[in-house]
Amino acid sequence: MTDKELLQYKREIFELKIEAGKVFCFANIFGNNNPVHIEIGSGRGEFLLKKAEQNPQINFVGIDLKDKRIKTILRKLDEDKHNNVRLMRIFINNESIAVIPSNSIARIYLIYPDPWPKKRHFKRRIINQAFIDVLKKVLRQNGVIEISTDHADYANWIVEHFQNRDDFMTKYEGGFSRQKEENHIVTYFEDLKRIKGFEPYFMRFRRE
Ligand SMILES: C[S@@+](CC[C@H](N)C(=O)[O-])C[C@H]1O[C@@H](n2cnc3c(N)ncnc32)[C@H](O)[C@@H]1O
């Protein structure tokens, strides 16, 4: 099988096709009612694949806007080992997230979302009140949003956005922790930043 044929074969198995107006049914997709976790911005897929291998009783959907990233993850996916994983190529925003049913997700991961450090680019930051509203909509009650960033300003920005609401509770006093949790997974981006001397900020917010 050529690389192109292999990718096509894996797309049939792992990639969820986006269609206008379509809302996915995860019970049909995975063939079970296990909890579903989504990762927004899966990059090269280290986090998604390790998490899925550590937690076979949970279904994972990895999302990335770039087909290059989706291809990288497809190459790593194994038909036998990763039957609890699916991928979606989509630019997630307040509208496109409608492909995910309301109250269907137990946990959402945003691992090193782009920090957009320049003030004139702040409007591109994925975390804003409207986006937290849509994350809340897809999360089940008591569902959790996990976010990590290497960027101090962005960490403060994220914490302030959640502190201004009474529908999410922070796990960590002050909004973030600098300590790795058990089974911490180091992604490509975290590795890159640690080499440059940046220590990550870890945040967890539970939907009330
Ligand atoms: C800084 S990288 C981090 C990747 C990975 N989580 C890691 O830690 O190595 C951000 C990733 O998010 C993706 N991305 C950014 N905005 C997105 C959006 N709105 N919807 C889907 N993917 C997005 C980018 O394509 C990129 O792969």
The ligand as an ORCA input file, in Angstrom:
! r2SCAN-3c Opt
* xyz 0 1
  C       0.501     25.640     19.463
  S      -0.132     24.227     18.658
  C      -0.220     23.049     19.983
  C      -0.364     21.638     19.476
  C      -0.369     20.525     20.527
  N      -1.523     20.647     21.409
  C       0.918     20.491     21.331
  O       0.880     20.784     22.544
  O       1.981     20.168     20.746
  C      -1.833     24.662     18.407
  C      -2.585     23.677     17.481
  O      -3.972     24.057     17.476
  C      -4.466     24.067     16.147
  N      -5.561     25.072     16.174
  C      -5.433     26.380     16.459
  N      -6.631     26.984     16.483
  C      -7.560     26.011     16.215
  C      -8.966     26.013     16.084
  N      -9.687     27.118     16.259
  N      -9.596     24.849     15.767
  C      -8.873     23.702     15.592
  N      -7.529     23.655     15.721
  C      -6.876     24.778     16.018
  C      -3.257     24.392     15.273
  O      -3.403     23.899     13.956
  C      -2.133     23.679     16.032
  O      -1.964     22.344     15.590
*
